[in-house]
């Protein structure tokens, strides 16, 4: 089979799958991205539930305005988290950075390719980078910090790879 024929067949398959235009595909990707952000936000709330119940944190939904090439300007769900640490309140943000992420260089020079979204958790100068991988059916969030790569579980349990002390 020629490469041209394979290309035509791939285009026909895409059409059968409901993708009519590039704009349709991007619109669907953006809807999936925003849905995954909302699920991440819900998971973080779940992870923090014991701390919130102990009145050591408050969590407020916060939307962030993003502007990306090909996606335009849109509102993305995040969180503002007020944590009580040693009697002082510190604010952390769960801030979406964008869906169109090509890759990052992690500690040690390893490159993460194929990410389909980035969210930063920011507290003062500290930053945890979360990257979204996978597709609409099976999104996966991976954390990169302190030279470690951890896959997060969105089932309200402690993220995989984190110790009880973390």
Secondary structure, 3 states (H helix, E strand, C coil): CCHHHHHHHHHHHHHHCCCCCHHHHHHHHHHHHHHHHHHHHHHHHHHHHHHHHCCCEEEEEEEEEEEECCCEEEEEEEEEEEEEECCEEEEEEEEEEECCCCEEECHHHCEEECCCCEEEEEECCEEEEEEEECCCCCCEEEEEECCEEEEECCCCCCCCCCCCCC
